[in-house]
Structures are given as C-alpha cells and as structure tokens.
C-alpha cells in the first residue's frame, strides 16, 4: 500500500480515507471512486458564493468504508449525471444552474 497527498478540491483532514471514500469538496465532482481525479464543476463560481450548488460535495467520516464519493452521490437533491447538470425525472432547472 502507498499513501499520497490528497488532490486539490478534496478534504482529507483525518486519518483513514481511502480512494473509495475520498471526501470531495462542494463545487467539485469526481466521475469514479477508482480515481483521484477531481474536477471543478462548470458553475463553481456559484458554489463558492454561498448559493445553491448542484455539485454538493461529500462529507464522510474517515472510518466509513462503505461511502462512495463519486458520481451522483456528489449531487444535490434532484440533480444527477456528469457534473450534476441533469435534473431527475419530475424536476426542472432552477437558479443553481445560472447566475440569476
């Protein structure tokens, strides 16, 4: 086993995180729990200004080995898909996708 630095846009402030449960910051997105590649969401500027953010991020305890912090698990309620930019069935786009 090897250990490495936590990537940007992740928060590894505790001991015990694995690649699977790597915490992803609000406004960021990770496509797979098998990768440490974390990307900023297209509407990152909205996320950092305290507005509702489709890329909600994750907050898990280091010992929680069953938490998956990638894909739709990072999306805010009623959002899904790459960068949480799709609405679930029965939902519609709201202001968290735009600056107004």
Backbone bond lengths (Angstrom), bond angles and torsions (degrees), N, CA, C in turn:
res aa  C-N    CA-C-N  psi(-1)  N-CA   C-N-CA  omega(-1)  CA-C   N-CA-C  phi
1 X - - - 1.449 - - 1.532 108.41 -
2 X 1.316 115.36 141.23 1.454 120.41 175.10 1.515 108.99 -124.67
3 X 1.298 115.96 150.54 1.459 121.67 178.31 1.517 108.58 -114.44
4 X 1.308 115.83 147.54 1.454 119.93 178.73 1.506 111.58 -139.48
5 X 1.304 115.16 172.19 1.462 121.92 177.25 1.526 109.53 -64.60
6 X 1.308 116.11 147.11 1.459 119.56 173.95 1.523 108.48 -71.81
7 X 1.329 117.06 139.35 1.462 119.77 -178.73 1.526 111.29 -71.61
8 X 1.339 116.76 161.63 1.472 119.72 174.47 1.524 110.50 -56.03
9 X 1.306 116.55 150.23 1.469 124.16 179.96 1.526 112.92 68.32
10 X 1.337 115.93 25.51 1.460 121.13 170.95 1.525 107.20 -131.66
11 X 1.311 115.66 158.64 1.465 120.45 -177.44 1.519 109.96 -126.37
12 X 1.297 116.49 98.89 1.469 121.43 -179.71 1.519 109.24 -109.75
13 X 1.293 116.55 65.63 1.466 120.15 -176.17 1.527 112.97 -84.30
14 X 1.326 117.46 -8.15 1.457 121.61 -179.74 1.525 109.85 -119.23
15 X 1.307 116.13 163.55 1.458 121.87 175.35 1.519 109.12 -82.39
16 X 1.320 118.01 141.81 1.457 120.79 171.48 1.505 116.73 113.40
17 X 1.314 118.48 3.77 1.458 118.88 178.85 1.517 110.21 -77.45
18 X 1.306 115.66 144.11 1.461 122.45 175.78 1.521 107.68 -116.59
19 X 1.311 116.13 174.44 1.464 119.52 178.35 1.531 110.64 -60.44
20 X 1.330 117.34 -37.65 1.463 121.31 -178.18 1.520 112.71 -64.03
21 X 1.343 117.81 -41.40 1.464 119.44 -175.95 1.530 112.78 -109.46
22 X 1.322 116.97 25.94 1.459 122.56 177.96 1.530 109.88 -57.35
23 X 1.330 118.89 120.78 1.459 120.28 -178.35 1.531 111.46 -68.60
24 X 1.311 116.11 133.14 1.464 122.34 -179.73 1.525 108.42 -110.55
25 X 1.327 116.34 128.49 1.460 121.59 -177.70 1.523 112.47 -66.99
26 X 1.317 114.95 155.54 1.461 122.16 173.99 1.523 108.64 -57.41
27 X 1.319 116.92 134.95 1.457 121.15 -179.42 1.515 113.56 90.10
28 X 1.332 116.77 3.64 1.463 120.89 179.60 1.530 109.74 -124.06
29 X 1.335 116.24 163.94 1.462 121.60 -174.81 1.522 109.15 -144.74
30 X 1.308 115.42 141.82 1.463 122.19 176.06 1.520 107.69 -128.05
31 X 1.317 116.75 127.16 1.461 120.81 -175.43 1.520 113.11 -74.24
32 X 1.314 117.75 -31.97 1.458 120.61 -173.87 1.528 111.00 -140.46
33 X 1.323 115.79 144.09 1.457 121.52 175.69 1.525 111.04 -76.13
34 X 1.313 117.26 -1.47 1.467 122.15 179.25 1.520 111.74 -102.04
35 X 1.329 116.35 9.41 1.461 120.80 -177.63 1.525 110.00 -136.19
36 X 1.320 116.28 146.15 1.467 118.60 174.86 1.527 111.29 -98.58
37 X 1.329 117.20 15.44 1.461 121.32 175.39 1.529 109.03 -77.08
38 X 1.315 116.19 116.18 1.463 122.20 179.81 1.516 107.72 -119.59
39 X 1.326 115.94 133.23 1.457 122.14 -176.29 1.522 110.20 -117.49
40 X 1.300 116.48 147.35 1.464 120.36 173.42 1.523 108.33 -76.78
41 X 1.315 115.97 138.56 1.462 120.85 178.66 1.522 109.78 -67.99
42 X 1.334 117.06 151.18 1.461 120.26 -179.29 1.525 113.47 -56.01
43 X 1.319 118.26 -31.44 1.465 121.45 -179.41 1.526 110.35 -101.30
44 X 1.330 117.56 35.98 1.461 122.11 -175.85 1.525 112.19 -56.98
45 X 1.325 117.86 -37.08 1.466 120.42 -178.67 1.523 111.43 -60.88
46 X 1.313 118.18 -33.07 1.468 120.98 176.50 1.523 110.31 -70.08
47 X 1.324 116.46 -37.84 1.465 120.84 -178.77 1.518 111.28 -65.09
48 X 1.302 117.01 -35.96 1.457 120.13 -176.07 1.519 112.85 -83.36
49 X 1.318 117.65 -7.61 1.463 120.78 179.43 1.519 112.59 -101.55
50 X 1.323 117.20 17.94 1.458 121.66 174.90 1.517 115.49 80.05
51 X 1.327 117.60 5.51 1.467 119.93 178.55 1.524 109.33 -84.50
52 X 1.321 116.23 170.24 1.453 120.86 176.89 1.519 108.91 -61.11
53 X 1.298 116.09 135.90 1.462 121.64 -173.27 1.525 109.97 -125.61
54 X 1.327 117.27 126.43 1.461 120.31 178.92 1.523 111.07 -63.96
55 X 1.322 117.35 -36.93 1.468 121.67 177.05 1.527 107.33 -87.69
56 X 1.317 115.77 89.19 1.459 121.67 -171.82 1.522 113.42 -75.88
57 X 1.330 117.70 -18.86 1.456 120.48 -178.27 1.517 111.34 79.19
58 X 1.321 116.14 -169.86 1.462 120.46 -178.11 1.511 109.70 -140.40
59 X 1.291 114.70 149.91 1.458 119.95 172.42 1.520 107.01 -137.30
60 X 1.311 115.80 104.82 1.462 121.02 -179.31 1.518 109.08 -126.47
61 X 1.301 115.42 154.18 1.456 120.28 175.51 1.521 108.98 -77.78
62 X 1.304 116.58 145.98 1.462 121.20 -176.69 1.525 112.36 -57.08
63 X 1.309 118.65 -33.35 1.463 121.18 -178.22 1.520 114.21 -80.90
64 X 1.327 118.21 -4.27 1.462 121.24 -178.24 1.518 109.77 -82.77
65 X 1.319 116.29 90.42 1.463 120.80 -175.63 1.515 112.90 -79.51
66 X 1.331 118.91 -7.03 1.467 120.20 -179.20 1.528 112.36 -96.07
67 X 1.318 117.91 -11.98 1.464 120.55 -179.41 1.523 109.73 -71.12
68 X 1.322 115.98 133.34 1.461 121.20 175.07 1.517 106.86 -108.24
69 X 1.303 116.70 125.11 1.463 121.39 -176.15 1.522 110.44 -115.36
70 X 1.321 114.39 61.77 1.464 120.53 179.13 1.515 108.78 -154.62
71 X 1.320 116.45 160.49 1.455 122.05 176.03 1.514 112.95 62.36
72 X 1.328 116.16 -141.52 1.460 121.97 -175.33 1.528 113.08 -61.19
73 X 1.322 118.35 -20.72 1.471 121.27 178.39 1.530 111.32 -63.78
74 X 1.331 117.83 -17.00 1.465 122.13 -179.96 1.523 112.94 -93.99
75 X 1.321 116.45 -4.38 1.467 120.68 -173.12 1.525 112.68 -87.73
76 X 1.316 114.62 148.15 1.461 121.29 174.26 1.526 109.54 -67.53
77 X 1.305 114.92 165.55 1.458 120.97 179.68 1.525 111.06 -53.00
78 X 1.326 115.80 135.60 1.465 125.26 177.22 1.519 114.05 72.40
79 X 1.330 119.10 8.97 1.455 120.88 175.39 1.515 109.63 -118.23
80 X 1.337 115.92 159.44 1.454 121.32 -176.75 1.514 109.56 -163.11
81 X 1.311 116.27 177.63 1.453 122.12 173.55 1.512 113.76 81.96
82 X 1.336 115.69 -177.96 1.467 120.31 -178.82 1.531 111.41 -55.08
83 X 1.311 116.28 127.70 1.464 123.21 -178.28 1.527 113.00 56.52
84 X 1.344 116.30 19.82 1.474 122.11 177.11 1.528 111.28 57.70
85 X 1.296 117.62 32.88 1.463 121.80 -174.67 1.532 113.43 -94.86
86 X 1.312 117.78 4.95 1.465 121.05 177.84 1.522 109.54 -111.14
87 X 1.315 115.73 148.77 1.464 120.74 176.48 1.521 109.32 -94.73
88 X 1.322 116.18 143.27 1.457 120.89 173.82 1.520 108.84 -66.12
89 X 1.323 116.95 162.15 1.458 121.38 176.23 1.523 109.42 -56.84
90 X 1.314 117.45 133.69 1.452 122.12 -179.86 1.515 114.13 87.97
91 X 1.317 117.62 -2.74 1.467 121.43 178.98 1.528 108.63 -112.84
92 X 1.325 116.38 163.00 1.463 120.13 179.68 1.525 109.70 -136.47
93 X 1.314 116.07 162.66 1.460 121.64 -178.82 1.516 109.76 -65.95
94 X 1.358 114.81 136.39 1.459 120.94 177.68 1.516 109.32 -122.98
95 X 1.307 116.33 -169.13 1.445 121.83 -174.08 1.526 114.35 -64.57
96 X 1.350 119.13 -16.83 1.451 118.75 -178.17 1.519 112.83 -70.63
97 X 1.325 117.57 -6.46 1.458 120.66 175.27 1.509 112.05 -100.08
98 X 1.330 117.61 -4.56 1.454 120.49 -178.51 1.522 109.76 -135.06
99 X 1.303 116.17 170.67 1.464 119.31 -177.65 1.526 112.88 -90.74
100 X 1.319 118.20 3.44 1.470 121.03 178.93 1.507 111.07 -111.00
